[in-house]
């Protein structure tokens, strides 16, 4: 029974945080306010997540993780072209951008990631170390750098200030895809 209560409380906290964070700025939402909105003890966020940052990371992973998990696991199971990986990354962003609630999640993702306000990620495809071995002939350090820049660009375009609610046109999406692929597959310089 306690595990069911704990899971229910966790979901109430995620739902309350989602409601608040989708309508207000990250900085304006306090842990106490999330607990009040969820109708739980003021210490519940710290008990279930450890911090506000970890709560937001759990919320984003819970709401968005499944969109990437299966397709990324499938395309990375065997070595293949980087374009397949980039396509698997971009498809959910495109789907989310076409949906009003999805756009709100993308805004929250951008606000949290680009603002460096997210706690430790738990799911595989949210952790940068899962990406570092996916670029052939590039060191792990350089791969991490390239993927971080690629994600910054993608997240900024889909959820940042430049995301104006209009869907990305097919030519614009193709240009973004080509640009990301070019950056990930560029020859290695002496800056490693």
N, C-alpha and C positions, 0 to 999 in steps of 0.2 A: 504493500500500500504506500509507504513513504516514497518509493521510486516514482509511482504514478503522480503523487502530489508534487514531487520535485520537478517532473517533466512538465506538468501543467503550469507550475509557477514559472518555470523557464520560458515556456511558450507565451505566457501572459506578459512577461518582461520583454520578450522579443517583439511582441505585437504592440505593446505600449511604446517602446523605443521607436519602432517603425513609424507609428502614427505621428509621434512628435518630431522625429528627424526628417520625415518627408515633407513637413510643413514649416519647419523652423531650422535655423542655422545650428550646426553642430555645437558651437560655443554656447548657444542659448539654452541647450537642453542639459539639465543637471541629472545626476544619478538619483537624487531625492525626488525629482519631478517624475522620472520614469517609474520609480517605485510607487509614488502616489497614483499615477495614471493606471498602473497595473493593480492597485489595491493590495499591495503586499508590504511587508516589513521594510523599513528604510535600508536595512543591511542586505536585502535579497540580491541586489546586483553584485555586490562584493562576494556573497556566498556562492552564487551560481557562475559568475564570470571572472571575478577578481578585480575588474576595473571597467570604467566606461569604454575605454578603447577596446578591451576584449569583448565587451557586449556588442559593440558596433561590428567588430570583425565577425563574431558569431552570427549576427543578423545578416550581414552581407553573404557570408558563406551559406547560411540556411536558405536565403531567398534566391541566390544566384548560382550557387555551386553546382547544382544538378544540371544547369544549362550547358556547362562546359565539361563536366566529368566524363561522361561516356564517350563523347566525340573525341576529346583529347586523348583519352586512354586508347581508343581505337587507332587514331592516326599516329600515335607515338609507339605503338607496340612493336613495330618493325621500322628500321630506318627508312625514311622516305624524304621526299622533297620538302623543304621549308615552306613552300607555298601551301601544302596541305595543312600544316600546323597553323599558319596564319589564317587560312580560310576557316578552320575550326574555331579559332579565337574570334574572328570577326562576325561569324554568323549569329551568335547570340546577341552581340552588341546591336546588330542591325534589327533583330527581332524586338529587343527591348526598346530601341529608339522609336519603333512604330506603335508602341503602346503607351498611353498616358502614365499608368503605374510603373511600367518599365522605365520610362524617362525619369521618373522620380527616383527609382532605385539607382539609375546611372548617375544622377546628380549627387546622390548620397555617396556612391562609390567614388566619384571624382572628388567631392569635398573631403572625404576621409583619406583617400590614398594620396592625392596630390598635396593635401595639407599635412601629410605625415601624422595623422591622428588615429591611426589604426593600430590596435594591439597585435599580438602574435597570431598569425594565421594557423589554422589547424588542418584544413583540407589541402591535399596534395597540389592542386593546380593554382592555389592562391599563394603558395610559397615559391620564391624565386629559385631556390635550390633545385626544384623539380624541372626547371627549364635549362639549367646551365649545361647539361650534357647533350642538348638537342641540336647544337650547331656544329656540324663537322668541321674539322680543321681550325677550330677556334678554341683558345684556352678557356677554362672554366671561368676565370675572372673576366675575360673579355666577353664571354657569352652572357654572363650575368649583367654586365654593363649594357650590352646591346638589347637584351630583353627588357631591362628596366626602362630604357629610353623608348622602346617600341610600345610598352604598356602605357607610359606617360602620355605619349602621343595619342594612342587609341582612346584612352580614358578621357583625355582632355577634349578630343574631338566629339566623342559621344556623350559625355556627361558634364563637361566643363562649361565655361562661359561662352564658348563658341557654339554650343549645342542650343539652337534656337527653337527646337520643337518640330522643325520640318525634317522629314526623312532625308537622309543623304541620297543624292542622286546616284544612279548606277555609275556614271563617269567619275564622280567624286570618290565613291567607294573603291572603284578600280584603281584610281590614283593613290589613295591611301594604302591599299593592299600592296601595290607595286613599290611604293616608297618604303613601307615596313620591310618587305621582302629584301629590297636592295640594301637596306641598312643592316639587316641580319646576316646577309650573305656577302657583304663587301669584303674585299681582300684585307687581310690583317696587316696593319701597319706596324711600326716599331714602337708603338706606345703601350704595349702590354706590360 
